[in-house]
Amino acid sequence: MSSATSPGRLSRSDRLFLTLVIGLPLLALLVFVWLPALASIALSFTTWDGIDLSDIHPTGIENYAQIFTNYPPFWPAVQHNVIWLLFTALLPTPFGIFLAYQLDKKIRFTRIYQTAIFLPMVLSLAVVGFIWEIIYNPDTGLLNSFLGVVGAGHHIDWLGDPDLNLWAVLVASGWRHTGYIMILYLAGLKSVDPALREAAALDGANGRQTFLKVIFPALKPVNNIILVVTVMESLRAFDIVYVLGGGTGSKPGMELLSLLITDNIVGEAGHIGYGSALAVILLLMSLAAIGTFLVQTFRKGDQ
């Protein structure tokens, strides 16, 4: 008798392999993503100090009602998250695409430029925050020294002034985000069929026209990825703000939803239900932004 398995049936080793390759990632996704997300949604309708499970008490929509009507940092945090998204989408992202377009022309020392621009992306946001904290130091910082406003009573407090600190953090975040977008788009440009450029040149299109009317539409998948990355990076901003803001989510001018969530869940008060409600609101904002884009993209694709 042959021990070979019949056609269409998996051997024991094949089933074990599929279990490891498919089952373990699905299990990890369930345990570390879906279960915490569902638990956060459930806890957002309760009050809990995070210690004893018997202290969980349902409150209905009371957490949401208080957040929208009686939580002063909330609306500034929403406004700052929207500003963060618009700033990232309108400045660092287009600038990263522009740099990728220029470096794709095979100029001299292009490898050096790519490395220098992408270098901040290699660093964690926390490290980037520490670097910019030194730059923004009001007494000995590089920026105030460059501007000549180091003396006492004359310096600019970039991180302490509520009118300036959010924009200072946005510049630091944009410095890192630009290199990320540049590498993503540069990889996309390398995959473009050279025949498209040649056909555009034969039709008399210059470099700018070729990029806007031929190359950019051809990179639609990359454009979609960049937009989703930009939205997610903007709405979940935390590390760099936490470092530059001194580890608090309610510092005037630097309120963000991610920091408010941390303050309520990890802080001394331990308002798990309150923090979970804030997390659900941030999740809905992310889904709304990405969902709107995906719906419009699919509609255009169908047309």
PAZAPA-4460 file (N, C-alpha, C; in steps of 0.05 Angstrom, whole numbers, plus 32768, in hexadecimal, padded with zeros to 4 digits):
% residues 303
    n_x    n_y    n_z   ca_x   ca_y   ca_z    c_x    c_y    c_z   seq   type   mol
   8011   7FE8   8000   8000   8000   8000   8012   8019   8000     1      M     A
   800B   802C   7FEF   801B   8045   7FEE   8011   8057   8004     2      S     A
   8025   8064   8010   801F   8077   8026   8019   8093   801C     3      S     A
   801A   8097   8002   8016   80B2   7FF7   7FF9   80BA   7FFB     4      A     A
   7FF4   80D3   8000   7FD9   80DE   8003   7FCC   80E0   7FE8     5      T     A
   7FB1   80DD   7FE8   7FA2   80E0   7FCF   7FA2   80FC   7FC6     6      S     A
   7F9E   8101   7FAC   7F9D   811C   7FA1   7F87   812C   7FAE     7      P     A
   7F8C   8145   7FB5   7F78   8157   7FC1   7F77   8156   7FDF     8      G     A
   7F86   8143   7FEB   7F87   8142   8009   7FA2   814B   8013     9      R     A
   7FA2   8159   8029   7FBB   8163   8035   7FC7   814E   8048    10      L     A
   7FE1   814C   8047   7FEE   813A   805A   7FEF   8147   8075    11      S     A
   7FF8   8137   8089   7FFA   8142   80A4   800E   8159   80A6    12      R     A
   8024   8156   8098   8038   816C   8098   802D   8185   808B    13      S     A
   801D   8182   8075   8012   8199   8068   7FFE   81A7   807A    14      D     A
   7FED   8198   8088   7FDA   81A4   809B   7FE9   81B2   80B2    15      R     A
   7FFE   81A6   80BB   800E   81B3   80D0   801A   81CD   80C6    16      L     A
   8025   81CC   80AE   8031   81E4   80A2   801C   81FB   809F    17      F     A
   8004   81F4   8095   7FF0   8209   8091   7FE6   8214   80AC    18      L     A
   7FE6   8202   80C0   7FDE   820B   80DA   7FF1   8220   80E5    19      T     A
   800B   821B   80E1   801F   822D   80EB   8020   8247   80DC    20      L     A
   801D   8245   80C1   8020   825C   80B0   8007   826E   80B0    21      V     A
   7FF0   8261   80B1   7FD7   8270   80B0   7FCA   8273   80CC    22      I     A
   7FCA   825D   80DB   7FBC   825D   80F4   7FC8   826F   8109    23      G     A
   7FE3   826E   810C   7FF0   827E   8121   7FED   829C   811C    24      L     A
   7FF1   82A6   8103   7FEC   82C3   80FE   7FCF   82CA   8104    25      P     A
   7FBC   82B9   80FC   7FA0   82BF   8101   7F9A   82C0   811F    26      L     A
   7FA6   82AE   812E   7FA3   82AD   814B   7FAF   82C6   8157    27      L     A
   7FC7   82CE   814E   7FD3   82E6   8159   7FC2   82FF   8152    28      A     A
   7FB7   8300   813A   7FA6   8316   8132   7F8D   8317   8145    29      L     A
   7F82   8300   814A   7F6A   82FF   815C   7F71   8308   8178    30      L     A
   7F87   82FE   8183   7F8E   8303   819F   7F98   831F   81A3    31      V     A
   7FA8   8329   8191   7FB5   8343   8195   7FA7   835B   8188    32      F     A
   7F94   8356   8176   7F87   836B   8168   7F69   836B   816D    33      V     A
   7F5C   8355   8164   7F3E   8355   8165   7F33   8354   8182    34      W     A
   7F3E   8343   8192   7F34   8340   81AE   7F38   835B   81BD    35      L     A
   7F50   8367   81BD   7F53   8381   81CA   7F40   8396   81BF    36      P     A
   7F3C   8396   81A4   7F2A   83AA   8198   7F0E   83A6   81A2    37      A     A
   7F04   838D   81A2   7EE9   8387   81AB   7EE6   838D   81C9    38      L     A
   7EFB   8386   81D8   7EFB   838C   81F5   7EF9   83AA   81FA    39      A     A
   7F08   83B9   81EA   7F07   83D7   81EE   7EEB   83E1   81E8    40      S     A
   7EDF   83D7   81D3   7EC3   83E0   81CD   7EB0   83D9   81E4    41      I     A
   7EB3   83C1   81EF   7EA1   83B9   8205   7EA7   83C9   821E    42      A     A
   7EC0   83CE   8224   7EC8   83DD   823C   7EC0   83FA   823A    43      L     A
   7EBD   8405   8222   7EB6   8421   821F   7E9B   8427   822A    44      S     A
   7E8A   8413   822E   7E70   8417   8239   7E6F   840F   8257    45      F     A
   7E86   840F   8263   7E87   8408   8280   7E99   841C   828F    46      T     A
   7E9A   8418   82A9   7EAD   8426   82BA   7EBD   8411   82C8    47      T     A
   7ED8   8415   82C8   7EEA   8401   82D3   7F05   840E   82DA    48      W     A
   7F10   8406   82F0   7F2A   8411   82F8   7F41   8401   82EE    49      D     A
   7F3C   83EA   82E1   7F51   83DA   82D5   7F5E   83C6   82E8    50      G     A
   7F52   83C2   8300   7F5F   83B1   8314   7F4E   8397   8318    51      I     A
   7F36   839A   8321   7F26   8383   8327   7F0F   8381   8313    52      D     A
   7F0C   8369   8307   7EF7   8366   82F3   7EDB   8369   82FE    53      L     A
   7ED9   8364   8318   7EBE   8367   8324   7EB6   8384   8327    54      S     A
   7EC9   8397   8322   7EC3   83B3   8324   7EB9   83BF   830A    55      D     A
   7EB6   83AE   82F5   7EAC   83B8   82DC   7E8E   83BC   82DE    56      I     A
   7E85   83D4   82D9   7E69   83DB   82DB   7E5F   83E8   82C1    57      H     A
   7E4A   83DF   82B5   7E40   83EB   829C   7E35   8407   82A1    58      P     A
   7E3B   8419   828E   7E32   8435   8291   7E24   843E   8278    59      T     A
   7E20   842D   8264   7E13   8435   824C   7E25   8448   823C    60      G     A
   7E19   845E   8232   7E29   8471   8222   7E33   8488   8233    61      I     A
   7E33   8485   824D   7E3B   849B   825F   7E58   84A5   8259    62      E     A
   7E6A   8492   8254   7E86   849A   824E   7E87   84AB   8235    63      N     A
   7E79   84A4   8220   7E78   84B3   8208   7E6B   84CF   820C    64      Y     A
   7E56   84CF   821C   7E48   84E9   8221   7E5B   84FC   8230    65      A     A
   7E6A   84F2   8244   7E7C   8503   8253   7E93   850C   8241    66      Q     A
   7E9D   84FA   8230   7EB3   8502   821F   7EAB   8519   820C    67      I     A
   7E94   8517   8201   7E8B   852B   81ED   7E82   8545   81FB    68      F     A
   7E79   8544   8214   7E6E   855C   8221   7E7D   8566   8238    69      T     A
   7E8D   8555   8246   7E99   855E   825F   7EB6   8554   8262    70      N     A
   7EC5   8554   824C   7EE1   854C   824E   7EF1   8560   823E    71      Y     A
   7EFB   8575   824B   7F08   858C   823D   7F1D   8585   8228    72      P     A
   7F2F   8571   822E   7F45   856C   821A   7F3B   855E   8200    73      P     A
   7F22   8554   8200   7F1A   8543   81EA   7F19   8553   81CF    74      F     A
   7F0A   8569   81CE   7F06   8576   81B5   7F20   8583   81AA    75      W     A
   7F32   858E   81BC   7F4C   8596   81B2   7F5C   857F   81A7    76      P     A
   7F59   8567   81B3   7F68   854F   81A9   7F5E   8547   818D    77      A     A
   7F43   8548   8189   7F38   8542   816F   7F42   8556   815A    78      V     A
   7F41   856F   8162   7F4B   8584   814F   7F68   8580   8148    79      Q     A
   7F79   8579   815C   7F95   8575   8157   7F9A   855C   8146    80      H     A
   7F8A   8547   814A   7F8D   852F   8139   7F86   8536   811C    81      N     A
   7F72   8546   8117   7F6A   854E   80FC   7F80   855F   80F0    82      V     A
   7F8B   8572   8100   7FA1   8583   80F6   7FB9   8571   80EF    83      I     A
   7FBF   855D   8100   7FD6   854B   80FB   7FD2   853D   80E0    84      W     A
   7FB9   8533   80DC   7FB3   8525   80C3   7FB6   8537   80AB    85      L     A
   7FAB   854F   80AC   7FAD   8562   8095   7FCA   856B   8090    86      L     A
   7FD9   8570   80A6   7FF5   8579   80A3   8005   8562   8095    87      F     A
   8002   854A   809F   8011   8534   8094   800A   852E   8077    88      T     A
   7FF0   8530   8071   7FE7   852B   8056   7FEF   8541   8042    89      A     A
   7FF1   8559   804B   7FF6   8570   8039   8013   8579   8037    90      L     A
   8024   8571   804A   8040   857A   8049   8054   8563   8048    91      L     A
   8058   8553   805D   806C   853E   805B   8067   8529   8045    92      P     A
   804E   8522   8042   8048   850D   802D   804E   8517   8011    93      T     A
   8043   852E   8008   804B   8537   7FED   8069   853D   7FEB    94      P     A
   8075   8546   8000   8092   854C   7FFE   80A2   8532   7FFB    95      F     A
   8099   851C   8009   80A6   8502   8005   80A3   84F8   7FE9    96      G     A
   808B   84FC   7FDD   8087   84F4   7FC1   8098   8504   7FAF    97      I     A
   809B   851E   7FB4   80AC   8530   7FA4   80C9   8527   7FA5    98      F     A
   80D3   8520   7FBD   80EE   8516   7FC0   80F3   84FC   7FB1    99      L     A
   80DF   84EA   7FB2   80E1   84D1   7FA4   80E2   84D6   7F86   100      A     A
   80D2   84E9   7F7C   80D2   84EF   7F5F   80EE   84FA   7F57   101      Y     A
   80F9   850B   7F68   8113   8517   7F61   8129   8502   7F62   102      Q     A
   8129   84F1   7F76   813E   84DC   7F79   813B   84C6   7F64   103      L     A
   8124   84C3   7F59   8120   84AF   7F44   812E   84B7   7F2A   104      D     A
   8137   84CF   7F28   8144   84D9   7F0F   8161   84D0   7F0D   105      K     A
   816A   84C0   7F21   8185   84B6   7F21   819A   84CD   7F22   106      K     A
   8195   84E0   7F34   81A9   84F5   7F37   81C1   84EB   7F46   107      I     A
   81D6   84FA   7F46   81EF   84F2   7F53   81EA   84F1   7F71   108      R     A
   81F7   84DD   7F7E   81F6   84D9   7F9B   81D9   84D3   7FA4   109      F     A
   81C9   84C7   7F93   81AD   84C2   7F9A   81AB   84AF   7FB2   110      T     A
   81BE   849B   7FB4   81BD   8489   7FCA   81C3   8497   7FE5   111      R     A
   81D4   84AA   7FE4   81DB   84B9   7FFC   81C2   84C9   8005   112      I     A
   81B5   84D6   7FF2   819D   84E6   7FF8   8187   84D4   8003   113      Y     A
   8183   84BD   7FF7   816F   84AB   8001   8174   84A2   801D   114      Q     A
   818D   849B   8023   8194   8493   803E   8190   84A9   8052   115      T     A
   8199   84C1   804B   8196   84D7   805E   8179   84DE   8064   116      A     A
   8168   84DE   804F   814C   84E5   8053   813D   84CF   8061   117      I     A
   8144   84B6   805C   8136   849F   8068   8140   8499   8085   118      F     A
   8158   84A4   808C   8164   849E   80A6   8151   84A2   80BE   119      L     A
   8141   84B8   80BF   812F   84BC   80D6   811B   84A5   80D9   120      P     A
   8114   8498   80C3   8100   8482   80C4   810C   846A   80D2   121      M     A
   8126   8468   80D2   8133   8451   80E0   8130   8454   80FE   122      V     A
   812F   846D   8107   812D   8473   8123   8110   8470   812C   123      L     A
   810C   8468   8145   80F1   8467   8150   80E7   8484   8155   124      S     A
   80CD   8487   8157   80C2   84A1   815C   80CA   84AC   8177   125      L     A
   80CF   849B   818A   80D8   84A4   81A4   80F4   84B1   81A2   126      A     A
   8106   84A4   8192   8121   84AF   818E   811F   84C9   817F   127      V     A
   810E   84C9   816A   810A   84E2   815B   8101   84F8   816E   128      V     A
   80EF   84F1   8180   80E6   8505   8194   80FC   8510   81A5   129      G     A
   810E   84FF   81AE   8124   8508   81BF   8137   851A   81AE   130      F     A
   813B   8514   8195   814C   8524   8184   8140   8540   8181   131      I     A
   8126   8541   817B   811A   855B   8177   8116   856A   8192   132      W     A
   8115   855C   81A8   8114   8569   81C2   812D   8579   81C7   133      E     A
   8144   856E   81BE   815D   857C   81C0   815E   8594   81AE   134      I     A
   8153   8591   8195   8152   85A7   8182   8140   85BD   818C   135      I     A
   812A   85B6   8199   8116   85CB   81A2   811C   85D6   81BE   136      Y     A
   8131   85CC   81CB   8137   85D6   81E6   8139   85F5   81E6   137      N     A
   8129   8602   81F7   8128   861F   81F6   8142   862D   81FE   138      P     A
   8153   8620   820E   816B   862D   8217   8184   8626   8207   139      D     A
   8186   860C   8200   819F   8604   81F2   8199   85F6   81D7   140      T     A
   8180   85F7   81CE   8178   85E9   81B6   8184   85F4   819D   141      G     A
   8187   85E3   8189   8192   85EB   816F   8181   8600   8161   142      L     A
   8167   85FD   8162   8156   8610   8154   8157   862C   815F   143      L     A
   8155   862F   8179   8157   8649   8185   8173   8655   8182   144      N     A
   8187   8644   8182   81A3   864E   817D   81A5   8659   8161   145      S     A
   8199   864B   814E   8199   8653   8132   818A   866E   812E   146      F     A
   8174   8671   813C   8164   8689   813A   816F   86A0   814B   147      L     A
   8182   869A   815D   818E   86AE   816D   817C   86B8   8184   148      G     A
   816C   86A5   818E   8159   86AC   81A4   815E   869A   81BC   149      V     A
   8177   8697   81C4   817E   8685   81DA   817D   8692   81F5   150      V     A
   8182   86AC   81F6   8184   86BA   820F   816A   86B8   8220   151      G     A
   816E   86BB   823B   8157   86BA   824D   8144   86D0   8247   152      A     A
   812A   86C9   8246   8116   86DD   8240   8111   86E1   8222   153      G     A
   8123   86D6   8212   8121   86DA   81F5   811B   86C0   81E6   154      H     A
   811F   86A9   81F3   811D   8690   81E5   8100   8689   81DE   155      H     A
   80FD   8677   81CB   80E3   866E   81C3   80DF   8652   81CF   156      I     A
   80CA   864F   81DE   80C4   8635   81EA   80B2   8625   81D7   157      D     A
   80C0   8616   81C5   80B1   8608   81AF   809E   85F3   81B9   158      W     A
   80A5   85E6   81CF   8094   85D0   81D9   8083   85D9   81F1   159      L     A
   8087   85F0   81FB   8077   85F9   8212   8062   860D   820A   160      G     A
   8064   861A   81F3   8051   862D   81EA   803A   861E   81DC   161      D     A
   8021   8620   81E6   800A   8612   81DA   8005   861A   81BD   162      P     A
   800E   8631   81B5   800A   863A   8199   801F   862F   8186   163      D     A
   8034   8624   8191   804A   861A   8180   8050   85FC   8182   164      L     A
   804A   85F0   819A   8054   85D5   819F   8049   85C0   818C   165      N     A
   802F   85C2   8184   8025   85AE   8172   8033   85B0   8157   166      L     A
   8038   85C8   814D   8045   85CB   8133   8062   85C2   8135   167      W     A
   806F   85C6   814C   808A   85BD   8150   808B   859E   814E   168      A     A
   8078   8591   815B   8077   8574   815A   8070   856A   813D   169      V     A
   805F   8578   812F   8058   8571   8114   8071   8572   8102   170      L     A
   8082   8586   8105   809A   8588   80F5   80AC   8570   80FB   171      V     A
   80AF   8568   8114   80BF   8551   811B   80B4   8537   810F   172      A     A
   809A   8534   8111   808D   851C   8106   808F   851C   80E7   173      S     A
   808B   8533   80DB   808D   8535   80BE   80A9   852F   80B4   174      G     A
   80BE   8536   80C3   80DA   8530   80BC   80DD   8512   80B8   175      W     A
   80D1   8502   80CA   80D3   84E5   80C8   80C0   84DA   80B2   176      R     A
   80A9   84E5   80B0   8095   84DA   809E   809D   84DF   8081   177      H     A
   80AB   84F4   807B   80B4   84FA   8060   80C5   84E4   8055   178      T     A
   80D8   84DB   8064   80EA   84C5   805B   80DB   84AB   8056   179      G     A
   80C7   84A6   8066   80B7   848D   8063   80A8   848E   8048   180      Y     A
   809A   84A5   8043   808B   84A7   802A   809E   84A7   8012   181      I     A
   80B6   84B3   8015   80C8   84B4   7FFE   80D1   8497   7FF6   182      M     A
   80D7   8486   800A   80DF   846B   8004   80C8   845B   7FF7   183      I     A
   80B0   845E   8002   8099   844F   7FF7   8094   8457   7FDA   184      L     A
   8095   8471   7FD5   808F   847A   7FB9   80A7   8475   7FA7   185      Y     A
   80BF   8476   7FB1   80D6   8470   7FA0   80D5   8453   7F97   186      L     A
   80CC   8441   7FA9   80C9   8425   7FA1   80B4   8422   7F8C   187      A     A
   809E   8431   7F8E   8089   8430   7F7A   8093   843A   7F5F   188      G     A
   80A3   8450   7F5F   80AD   845B   7F46   80C0   8447   7F38   189      L     A
   80CF   8438   7F47   80E1   8425   7F3B   80D2   840E   7F2D   190      K     A
   80B9   840A   7F34   80A9   83F4   7F28   8099   83FD   7F10   191      S     A
   809A   8417   7F09   808A   8421   7EF3   8097   8417   7ED9   192      V     A
   8087   840E   7EC6   8090   8405   7EAC   809D   841C   7E9D   193      D     A
   80B7   8419   7E95   80C4   842F   7E86   80B5   8436   7E6C   194      P     A
   80A6   8423   7E61   8097   8429   7E49   8083   8440   7E4C   195      A     A
   8079   8443   7E64   8066   8459   7E69   8074   8474   7E66   196      L     A
   808C   8476   7E71   809C   848F   7E6E   80A3   8494   7E51   197      R     A
   80AB   847F   7E43   80B2   8482   7E27   809A   848B   7E16   198      E     A
   8083   847F   7E1B   806B   8487   7E0C   8064   84A4   7E11   199      A     A
   8066   84AC   7E2B   8060   84C8   7E31   8073   84DB   7E24   200      A     A
   808D   84D4   7E23   80A1   84E4   7E16   809C   84E7   7DF8   201      A     A
   8093   84D1   7DEC   808D   84D2   7DCF   8075   84E4   7DCA   202      L     A
   8063   84E6   7DDD   804B   84F8   7DDA   8052   8515   7DE0   203      D     A
   806B   851A   7DE7   8073   8536   7DEC   8070   853F   7E09   204      G     A
   806A   852D   7E1C   8066   8535   7E38   8081   853A   7E45   205      A     A
   8083   854F   7E55   809B   8554   7E64   809B   8544   7E7E   206      N     A
   80B0   8547   7E8E   80B3   8537   7EA6   809C   853A   7EBA   207      G     A
   8093   8553   7EBE   807D   8558   7ED1   8063   854D   7EC7   208      R     A
   805E   8550   7EAD   8045   8546   7EA1   8045   8527   7EA2   209      Q     A
   805C   851B   7E9C   805E   84FE   7E9D   8058   84F3   7EB9   210      T     A
   8062   8501   7ECD   805D   84F8   7EE8   8040   84FB   7EF0   211      F     A
   8034   8512   7EEB   8019   8518   7EF4   8004   8508   7EE5   212      L     A
   8008   8504   7ECA   7FF3   84F8   7EBA   7FF8   84DB   7EB3   213      K     A
   8010   84D1   7EB8   8016   84B5   7EB1   8020   84A5   7EC9   214      V     A
   8035   84AF   7ED6   8041   84A0   7EEC   8030   84A0   7F04   215      I     A
   8026   84B7   7F0D   8016   84B8   7F25   7FFD   84A7   7F24   216      F     A
   7FED   84A8   7F0E   7FD6   8495   7F0D   7FDE   8478   7F0C   217      P     A
   7FF5   8472   7F00   7FFE   8456   7EFF   8006   844B   7F1A   218      A     A
   800C   845D   7F2D   8014   8455   7F48   7FFD   8456   7F5B   219      L     A
   7FE5   8451   7F52   7FCD   8452   7F63   7FCF   8440   7F7B   220      K     A
   7FD8   8427   7F79   7FDB   8416   7F91   7FEE   8422   7FA6   221      P     A
   8004   842E   7F9D   8017   843A   7FAF   800A   8453   7FBC   222      V     A
   7FFC   8462   7FAC   7FEE   847A   7FB6   7FDA   8472   7FCC   223      N     A
   7FCC   845C   7FC8   7FB9   8453   7FDC   7FC7   844B   7FF6   224      N     A
   7FDD   843D   7FF3   7FEC   8435   800B   7FF6   844E   801A   225      I     A
   8001   8461   800B   800B   8479   8018   7FF5   8488   8027   226      I     A
   7FDE   848A   801B   7FC8   8498   8028   7FBF   848A   8041   227      L     A
   7FBD   8470   8040   7FB5   8461   8058   7FCB   8463   806E   228      V     A
   7FE4   8462   8066   7FFA   8465   8079   7FF9   8480   8086   229      V     A
   7FF4   8495   8076   7FF3   84B0   8080   7FDD   84B4   8094   230      T     A
   7FC5   84A9   808E   7FAE   84AB   80A0   7FB4   849D   80BB   231      V     A
   7FBF   8484   80B9   7FC4   8475   80D1   7FDA   8481   80E2   232      M     A
   7FEF   848A   80D5   8005   8497   80E3   7FFC   84B0   80F1   233      E     A
   7FEA   84BF   80E5   7FE1   84D8   80F0   7FCE   84D4   8108   234      S     A
   7FBB   84C1   8105   7FA7   84BD   811A   7FB2   84AE   8132   235      L     A
   7FC7   849E   812E   7FD2   848F   8145   7FEB   849B   8150   236      R     A
   7FF1   84B4   8148   8009   84C1   8152   800A   84C1   8171   237      A     A
   8020   84B8   817B   8022   84B6   8199   803F   84BA   81A2   238      F     A
   8052   84AA   8199   806D   84A9   81A5   807A   84C4   81A6   239      D     A
   807B   84D1   818F   808A   84EA   818E   807D   8500   819E   240      I     A
   8062   8500   819F   8054   8514   81AE   8057   850E   81CC   241      V     A
   8057   84F5   81D3   805B   84ED   81EF   8076   84F6   81F9   242      Y     A
   808B   84F3   81E9   80A6   84FB   81F1   80A8   851A   81F3   243      V     A
   80A0   8527   81DD   80A2   8544   81DC   808F   8552   81EF   244      L     A
   8078   8545   81F5   8064   8552   8206   8068   854C   8223   245      G     A
   807D   853E   822A   8082   8539   8246   8072   8522   8252   246      G     A
   8067   8510   8241   8058   84F9   824B   803C   84FE   8255   247      G     A
   802F   8512   824A   8014   8517   8252   8002   851D   823A   248      T     A
   7FE9   8515   823C   7FD7   8519   8225   7FC6   8532   8227   249      G     A
   7FCA   8542   823C   7FB9   8559   8240   7FCA   8573   8241   250      S     A
   7FE2   8572   8237   7FF3   858A   8236   7FE6   859E   8222   251      K     A
   7FE1   85B6   822A   7FD4   85C9   8218   7FE2   85CC   81FD   252      P     A
   7FD3   85C9   81E8   7FDE   85CB   81CD   7FE7   85B1   81C1   253      G     A
   7FEA   859C   81D1   7FF4   8582   81C7   7FE2   856B   81CD   254      M     A
   7FC8   8570   81D2   7FB5   855B   81D8   7FB1   854A   81BE   255      E     A
   7FB2   8530   81C2   7FAC   851D   81AC   7F9B   8506   81B8   256      L     A
   7F8A   84FA   81A8   7F79   84E4   81B2   7F8A   84CD   81BD   257      L     A
   7F9F   84C6   81B0   7FB0   84B0   81B9   7FBC   84B5   81D4   258      S     A
   7FC3   84CE   81DA   7FCE   84D4   81F4   7FB8   84D5   820A   259      L     A
   7FA0   84DE   8202   7F8A   84DD   8215   7F83   84C1   821D   260      L     A
   7F84   84AF   8209   7F7F   8493   820F   7F93   8488   8223   261      I     A
   7FAC   848E   821E   7FC1   8485   8231   7FBD   8490   824D   262      T     A
   7FB7   84AA   824E   7FB3   84B7   8268   7F9D   84A9   8278   263      D     A
   7F88   84A1   826B   7F72   8495   8279   7F76   8477   8280   264      N     A
   7F83   8469   826E   7F87   844C   8273   7F9F   8446   8284   265      I     A
   7FB5   8454   827F   7FCE   844E   828D   7FD2   8461   82A5   266      V     A
   7FC4   8477   82A6   7FC8   848B   82BB   7FC0   8480   82D6   267      G     A
   7FC4   8491   82EA   7FBF   8489   8306   7FA1   8485   830B   268      E     A
   7F90   8494   82FD   7F73   8491   8301   7F68   8476   82F8   269      A     A
   7F73   846C   82E2   7F6A   8452   82D7   7F4D   8452   82CE   270      G     A
   7F46   8465   82BD   7F2B   8466   82B1   7F2B   8455   8298   271      H     A
   7F29   843B   829B   7F2B   8429   8284   7F14   842D   8271   272      I     A
   7EFC   8430   827C   7EE4   8434   826B   7EE6   844E   825B   273      G     A
   7EF0   8463   8268   7EF3   847D   825C   7F08   847C   8245   274      Y     A
   7F1E   846F   824C   7F33   846D   8237   7F2B   845B   8220   275      G     A
   7F1B   8446   8226   7F11   8435   8210   7EFE   8444   81FE   276      S     A
   7EEE   8455   820A   7EDB   8465   81F9   7EEB   8478   81E7   277      A     A
   7F00   8484   81F1   7F11   8495   81E0   7F1E   8484   81CA   278      L     A
   7F27   846C   81D1   7F33   845A   81BC   7F1F   8453   81A7   279      A     A
   7F06   844E   81AE   7EF1   8448   819A   7EEC   8460   8188   280      V     A
   7EEC   8478   8194   7EE9   8490   8183   7EFF   8493   816F   281      I     A
   7F18   848E   8178   7F2F   8490   8166   7F2D   847B   8150   282      L     A
   7F24   8463   8158   7F20   844D   8144   7F0B   8455   812F   283      L     A
   7EF6   8461   8137   7EE1   846A   8125   7EEB   8480   8112   284      L     A
   7EFB   8492   811D   7F07   84A7   810C   7F19   849B   80F7   285      M     A
   7F28   8487   80FE   7F3A   847A   80EB   7F2A   846B   80D6   286      S     A
   7F16   845C   80DE   7F06   844D   80CB   7EF7   8460   80B9   287      L     A
   7EEE   8477   80C3   7EDF   848A   80B2   7EF2   8495   809D   288      A     A
   7F0A   849D   80A5   7F1D   84A9   8091   7F25   8495   807C   289      A     A
   7F2C   847C   8084   7F35   8468   8071   7F1E   845D   8061   290      I     A
   7F07   8459   806E   7EEF   844F   8060   7EE6   8461   804B   291      G     A
   7EE5   847B   8050   7EDD   848F   803C   7EEF   848E   8024   292      T     A
   7F09   848C   8029   7F1C   848A   8012   7F18   8470   8002   293      F     A
   7F15   845A   8010   7F12   8440   8002   7EF8   8440   7FF1   294      L     A
   7EE2   844B   7FFC   7EC9   844B   7FED   7ECC   845B   7FD3   295      V     A
   7ED9   8473   7FD6   7EDD   8483   7FBE   7EF0   8476   7FAA   296      Q     A
   7F04   8467   7FB4   7F16   8459   7FA2   7F08   8443   7F93   297      T     A
   7EF8   8433   7FA1   7EE9   841D   7F94   7ED5   8428   7F80   298      F     A
   7EC8   843E   7F86   7EB5   844A   7F73   7EC3   8453   7F5A   299      R     A
   7EDA   8460   7F5D   7EE9   8468   7F45   7EF2   8450   7F35   300      K     A
   7EFA   843A   7F43   7F02   8422   7F35   7EEC   8415   7F25   301      G     A
   7ED3   8416   7F31   7EBC   840B   7F22   7EB5   841B   7F0A   302      D     A
   7EB9   8436   7F0C   7EB3   8447   7EF5   7EC7   8443   7EDF   303      Q     A
***
